[in-house]
Amino acid sequence: MSEMRAAETGNLGDILDPGVPAERTLIIDVREDGSSEAITAGAFDADANAVARALSARGFKRGASVAILANNRPDYLIAYMGIMRAGLVPVPISSRLGADTIAFILQDSSCVFAFVDGERRAMVEGRLPLADFDGAEADGFEAFLDAGPFTSATMRSEEWATILYTSGSTGRPKGVPLTHGGYLWATGVFEHMRPIAHGQPVLVAAPLFHMNALFYSKLLFRLGAINVLMRRFTARGYIRAIEEHRCVLLTSVPTMLALVAKEKEALASADLSSVRMVTTGSAPVTQGLMDKIKEIFPGAETSVSFGTTESGPVAFGPHPQGLRRPDTSLGYPSPGVEVRLVGGETPDEGVLHIRTQAMMPGYLNLPDITAKRLQDGWYDTGDIMRRDENGFYFFVGRADDMFVCGGENIYPGEVEKLLERHPAVHQAAVVPVPDEVKGQLPVAYVVRVPGQPVSEEDIKQFALSHGPAYAHPRAVFFIEELPLAGTNKIDRKALIARAAKDFTPRS
């Protein structure tokens, strides 16, 4: 394809595999009603160039920020790549944020233009010039495109390629600039996946404003894979997309797979034999969930990935000696990645600090927070890890999720893993509630396995029998499903607020 360029140009917007024929499908757009449409590599590349031409014609200064505020769709990725080709910086914004937070992000990142969908247009209109993916008028996306050839800006390695915003669960979201050189390197770390992915359909269902789906989409471009892109995740839609498009590799966050596992009827009638690999990440995975994944996809290899917005999703991978990765392990440190464990009782446990070529240069407009979390290139992840005798790493919990009960440190993730070993527990989340005597007490929210009755006392006794007494939940609340934050992780902030109302303190 004459207009495709290799990643070696230095512009992340040119990461599409130049060996992919123009007529081959690059993206399958899976709509909410289950219908789909194929977009060829040639059409995608031409439209990304058309975005770059149109933006360049507006005379924006090199490095200026351009927002994308929309649900998943191929146009999202077309705009994303075109912005970078023009030498500008895309700012993907969560479509689930409130208007005030979106206004803050637009101002904090100094956006000069925005791509939006019709549902979110009102949050941007009047603040910035925009192109509406759903619009049919002069400011619609189709009218915005300027068809024709385009030569991408050659970017220096340290120039910003993207600004992502953290979820902001503990306050306003923080901007995280990521560089062209860093992410050309980061996608190269996964070249070992080319044999399974090249030319094959790979399911992407997480939101594109989040690191998980956005990174995988770039990686699939590099590997010459077919991105089966769901506009919106539903468990039944996920199962249907696997079967209909014969996906060989699944990307996910654990909550998605937990919801899929509940769809017994849909799973029983679906042919999922095409799946050869299931990857999940962005949140902890329990052994119970891994067992369910293996049952659903018996012919597939499973892996748990780990990364942070700040340092990239590249920390861990296969063992260099070919040792089998334990089910819930994050893997062995990837080549070119430095890791260390800090503050633990032994050298094999502690808070993970990491240094990679994909590291952010620092939080946007937040020098004080940058100085606390990033020192001499080492980023303090805040994630507590342990390392086994073979060098495999395991997630223990978030340092900021940890709470103290009667002088004992409780890591919710560890208690949740314990509870999910109970045969009647599908999912569990543990949060603290205030207590005058102990300071804080653990309580649990539990989603039952359908058809398997279990009582609050059963859960408490199971925890007391299999774990330390101080960590057992003092109350258990059964709910239909756990609340999710915008990135499809469990919304702990919402559960903490709910627990404060649900829990009756002892007299």
N, C-alpha and C positions, 0 to 999 in steps of 0.2 A: 504494500500500500504506500503510495508515494508520499502522502502527507503524514504518515506515522513516523515518529522519531523514537530513538532508543533512550533509555534512562540516562545514558552517559552524557547527554547534553547538559545535565545539571538542573533541569527544571522538572520538579515532581509531576507537573501536569503532563509530561511526556512519557509517563511510565508504561503506557500500553505496549505490550509485546509487539515489536515490529514484524514478527513472523506470522502474526494472525492475519489470514486473508480478509480482505475488505468485505466479502460477502458472507462471512461466517458470523453466527450469532454471538454477541458479546454480553448482552443483558436480556433476561426474560423478565418482563414487568408483570408481576403477579398481583392482580387487583383484589380488593376486598371481597368481591363476589366470586372469586375463584377463576375468573377469566384471565387470560394472559396475552401478551404481545411480545414478539421478539424484536430486538433492536440490533442491527448488524454493527460490526466493528467500524465499517466505513461510514455509516450514518452517524454513529456516536462521535467519531473523530472529526467529521465535518462540522457537526453542531458545536463541539467544544471549540473548534477554531472560530466558528461564527460568534460565539460568546466572546472570545478573546478579541476579535476584530471590533465588535461593538463597544466593548469596554475601552479599548485603546482609542477609539475615535472620540471618546468623551474627554480624553486628555487628563485622566487621573494620574497623580504622581506615583511613580514606582514605589511599591510597598504599601500603598493605601489599602485599607480594609474594606471588604465587601461582605455583607451579611447574607446568610442563607437561612430562611425561617420557613420550614415546610416539613410535611411528612415525607416518608420514603417515596421515591419515584425516580425513574431514569434521568429526568431533567435535573434533579438535584445533583447527580454525579456529573452530568454534562456541564452544568454551571460551575461546579467545584473545580473541575479540571481546566475549564476555560479561564476562570479567574487566575489560576496559577500561571497558565501560559501567557497571560497578559502582563505578568510581573506584579500582580496584585496578590492580596492575602485573603483567602476565604475565612469567614468567621461563622461556622455552623452553630446555630442557636437552638436550644431545646424547644420543640414545639409545645411542650407541656408547662412552660413557665408562665407566670402571670405577667400582665402588661407592664407593671412597674419594674420587674427584674429585666424584662426584655429591653425596656428603655434604658436601664442602667448599662446593659451590655453594649448596646449601640453607641452610647456615649463613651464608655470606658475604652472601647476598641477604636473609637474615632471612625466609624463606618461612613463611607461616602456614597454607598449604593446598596440596594438589597434585592435579593431574589426571594419571592414569597409565593405561597399558594393562596388560593382564594379565601380559605378559612381564617388565615392569619394576616391578611392584607391590612386590616384595620389597625393592627398593632404597630405598623410601620408607616402607613400612609400619613403624609403631612410632615413626617420627620426627615425622610430621605427620598430621593428619586428611586423608583423601583421597577422591576419587571415581574409580572404576575404569571406564574406557571399556568393558571387556569383562565387568564384573561383573554378576551377576544378583541379588545380594543387596541389603541395605539400603544398602551403600556403593557400589553400581553407579551408573553415570552416569545411566541412565534414572530411577532412584529419586531421584537428587539433584535433578533438574530441578524447578523450581517454576513451572509454566505460568501465564501471565497477562501483562498489559501491564506495561511498565516504562519509566520516564523516565530516560534516562542522566544520570549526573553530568556537569555542565558543568565541563570541565577548563580550567585556565589554560594558556596556551601553553607555559610552562616546566615544567609538571608532567610527571613521567615516565609514558610510555605503555608501555614495554617495557624489560626488562634482558636484553640478549644477552651471551653469554660467548664470548670469543675461543677459538680452538681449543686454545690452550695447548701448541703444539708445542715451545716453549722453556721450559716450566715450567707452573705452575698457571694455569688460565685466568683472564682478567681480566674483570670485569663492566663492561659498557658500557651505562649508562642512556641511553635515547632518549626524546625528548619528544613530546607530542601535537602541538604547533605545528610542530615540525621535520618530522614525517612527514606532516602534512596538507599542508605546503608541498612536501615531496619528491615525493609522489605527483602533485601538480599540475604538476611539471616535465615529466611524461610525457603531458600532455594531447594532445600531437600524435599519440599512438598510438590515440586513440579511434576514428578512422575505420576502422582495420583490426581493432580488438579488440571494439568494442561489439556485443554479441549473438552473438559468434562463439566457438567452442571454442579454448582456448589450453592447451597442454600444460605442466604443472608436474610435475617429477619429482625435483628435488633435495629433500633433507630440510628439513622446515619449521622445524627448530631453527636453520637457517642463514639468513643474510641474503638470499641469492639467492631461494629459494622463498618465504620469508615476505614479503619486500617485493613480489614479483610477485603474490602472493595478495591483498595489500591493494590493489595497483594495479588488479588485475582487478575487484575489488569496485567501485572508484571508476569504472572505465571501463564498467561494465555488461557485462563479458565472462563467458564460461562457463569456469570453472576445471576442466580435465580433470586431476584430481589422482591421480597414481600413488602407491599405498601404498609401493611399493618399486621402485626403478629396476632394470630389466634391459634390455639392448640390444634383444633381440627383443620384449620387452613394450612398449618405447618405440615401435618401428616399428609394432607391432600397434595401439597406441592411436592413433597418427596416422591410420592408415588407417580404423580402425573408427569413430572419432569425427570424422573429417574436420577435423582441427585446422588452423587457418590460421596460427597463430603458435606457435613452439616456444621454450621457455625451457630453458636448459641450463647446465652447466659443460663446459669443453672435453673433459674425460676422458669424459663421457657420449657426446659426438659421435664421439670417437675409437673407442670401443667399438662404437657403431652402425656406423661405417664398415667394421668387420671382418666384419659380418654380410652377406656378399655374397649368399648364397642367399636370405635373408629379404628383402633389399632388392630383389633381382631380381624377386620375385613380388608385391611390395607396390605399391599405388597411392598415391603420396604427392603427387599433383598438387594437393591442397588447400592445401599449405603456401605461404604468401606471404611469411613473414618468419621468420628464424632468429636468435635472440639467444643469445649465450653470454657468460659472464663469470666472475669470481671467480678466474681463473687465466689465465696467458698463452696466446695462441693463435699457432700457427705458420702460415706461408703454406701449407705442405703440408696442414695440416688444413683450412684455408679452401678450398683447391682441392677437397678431397674433399667438403666440405659443399656446394659449388656443383654438383658432379657429381651428388650424391644428390638435391639440391633445386634443379634448374635454374631453376625459375620464382620462386625466393624471393630477397628482399633479405636480406643478412646484415649483422650488426652485432656488435661486441665492446663489452661494457659494462665499466665500471670503477667501483669504489667500495670503501669500507672500512666495517667495522662502526662505527667511530668517527665517520665524517663522512657516511655515507650513500652509496647507489649512484647519485649524481646528478652526478658530476664532469663528464662529457663527453656530448655529443650531436651533432646535426647541425650542419653549418657554416652560419652565418647568411647566407652568399651562395649557398647551395645547391650548393657544390662537392661532388663525389663523395668519400666517405670511402674512403681506401685500405683494402685488405682487413684488415690487421692493426692498423690504427689504432684507438685508443680513442675518437677523435672530437675535437671542438672544445669548449672550455669552455662549459658550460651557462649560460643566463641566470641571474644571481643567484649564480653560483659564482665565487669568487676563487681563482686558482691562481698559484703561482710555483715556479721551479726554483732550488734552492739548492746551492751547493758544486760546480758543474760547471766544466769548463775553458772553456766558452762560455756565453752567456746562454740557449742553446737546449738545454742538457742539465743534469742535476742531480737531486737528490732532490726529489720533489714535496711541496710544502706546500699545504694547501688550507684554505679557510674557507667554510663554508656555513651555512644556517639549520638544517640537520639535524644539526649538530655535537653530539656528546655534551657534557654539562656537565663531564665528567671521569670517570676510571675510578672504579669503586666501591671505596671504602676504600683507595685507593692514591694519596695526594696527591703522593708523591715522583715516581712514574712519570708522573702527570698533568703535573706541572711540567716534566718533560723533553720530553714529546711534544706538549703543548698550551700555546701561549704567545700571549696577546693574540688568542685565537680561532683562531689558525693551528695546524693539526694537521700534524705531521711524519709522513707516511705510511710513510717508509722505502722507498718505491718509486722507483727510478731511472728517469727518463723522458728522452726527447728530443722536440723539437718541430721539425716541418718548416717549409718556407717559407710554407705556407698556414695555419699555426697548428694543424695536427693533431698530437696527442700519440701517442707510441708507448712501450710498456713495454719497458724494457731489462733490468731485473732487480731483485731485492730487495737492498738495501744489506746486510742481514744474511745473504744467501746468498752474497754475493761472497767469494771467497777469493784469496789471493796465492800465486802460483807463481813462484819465482825473481825476486821483485820486480815481477811483472806482475799486475795485477788481472784476475781471471777472473770473468765473470758467467755462471753456468750457463745462464740462459735464452738468451743469445746463442749459446752453443755448441750447445744443443739445437735451436735454429732451423736452424743450419747443418747438423747431422747429419740432420735430418728432410727436408732437400732431396734426400738420397740416395733414389733410386727404390725401394730395397728396405727403407727404414726407415719403419716405421709410427709409432712413438713413440720418444723418447729422453729419458733423464734423466741429468744430469751432476752428480756429487758429488765432494768432495775426499777424498783419503786422505793421511795424514801421510807426509812424506819428509824424510830427514835432510839432504839437499843443498838441495832446492828449497823446503822448508817444507811445501808441500802440492802434490799432483798431481791433475789431473782424470782421473776414470775415468767410463765411460759404461755405462748399462744400456739395452739396445735391444730393442724389440719389432719383429720382422721383419714385412714385408708377406707374407702367405701366398703360397706358391708362388714366391717370389723369393729364391733363395739369396744369401747375402752372408757374407763372412768378417770376422773381427776385423781382419785386415790391410787389407781393402777399406775398412772404416770409417775406420781410421787414415789411410790415404793420401788418402781423400776430404777429411778434415778438414785435412790438411796442404796439400792442393792449393787449398782454397777459404777457408782462414782462417789466422790467425797460428799459427806453429809452437808457441808456448808454450801455446796453448789446446787443442791436439789431445789426445784421450783417450789416456792411457798404457796403458789396458786397456779392453777392451770385453767386456761380459757379456751374452749373449742370454737373455732371459726371455720367458715367455708373456704376461705382463701386468705393468704397473707397479703397485706397492702403493699403495693409496689411504688417506688419512687420513679422519677422520669426515665432512669436508665435501666428499668426492669430489675433493679435490686430491691431487696426487702426494705421498706420504708421504716427504719427503726425509730426515727423521730416521731412518726405518727403513732407507732405502737407504744412508745414511752408515754405520750400524752394520753393515749387510751387507757393504759395500765393505771395511770394516776387516778382515773375515774372508776375503773373496774375493780380495783383491789380495795378490800376493806381491811384497814390496819387492825392489828390485835389490840384489845382493850387493856 
